[in-house]
């Protein structure tokens, strides 16, 4: 077999594809408006390059060899990708879009934020669909973003992955809360919790998002040489406020998250005696969709919903 030329002619690949589809030199010549001897010469060159006859005589004319058949899909893929490479992009019109947006997010976001994102997408692109994916232990969001299975990831990190694009959405100051009629809550003012109290009280915490990964609260405490007493871990963050009403547990969370529950549940909020930085929420996306108009539009909807949370 001859070695592959440094500059393989794209027109030759088109001839290869048409010969394998049409199985007839004359028809290919007509399709390409070229003389038949020129197409025959190209077939000879292709046979030389591949080391295979590609087309042989059959009972009813020419038929592809086994190797020829194996080249049909790769040739078609090259032609399609080349066409996509140079075709001018059509403007993105959200009202006409018909696609599914995939967003991964944890369930400890502000209760109005994700509904606001979905409402914004539905208003702007009513023919599109939205799939919210749970972001929890075992979610390989880095791979899903790079493979195109996920469009966006929304969550909070101390240090978001550096190789992804990032946009800050909002901050949420840290407080802690517990059952209002618990023995500790009854005897302690909202601003009187001590560091020793905080570290020794029984805490409920969300299950780590990734194996071996400390959440932002415990990661911060560890850097200060401190350790709290986590008595319960739970992957269902939205159930934790209800868990507080039947236990002596303490929850450390964002002020915006607990705002929804404090009006309906018998909870008491405390000023945390440790100066935690606020929880910072981001949206992350991959370079592969950074310039995509439809993804830019999606990120704009998320940003707009975040501004509503901040200004509420």
Secondary structure, DSSP 8 states (H G I E B T S, - for coil): -----SS--HHHHHHHHHHHHH--HHHHHHHHT--HHHHHHHHHHHHHHHTS--EEEETTEEEE-HHHHHHHHHHHHHHHHHHHHHS------GGG---EEEEEE-TTS-TTHHHHHHHHHHHH-TT-EEEEEE--TT--HHHHHHHTS-SEEEEE-SS--TTSEEEEEEEE-EEEEEETTSHHHHHS-TT---HHHHHHSEEEEE--SSTT---HHHHHHHHTT---EEEEEES-HHHHHHHHTTSS-EEEEEHHHHHHHHTTS-EEEE--SS----EEEEEEE-GGGTT-HHHHHHHHHHHHHHHHHHH-
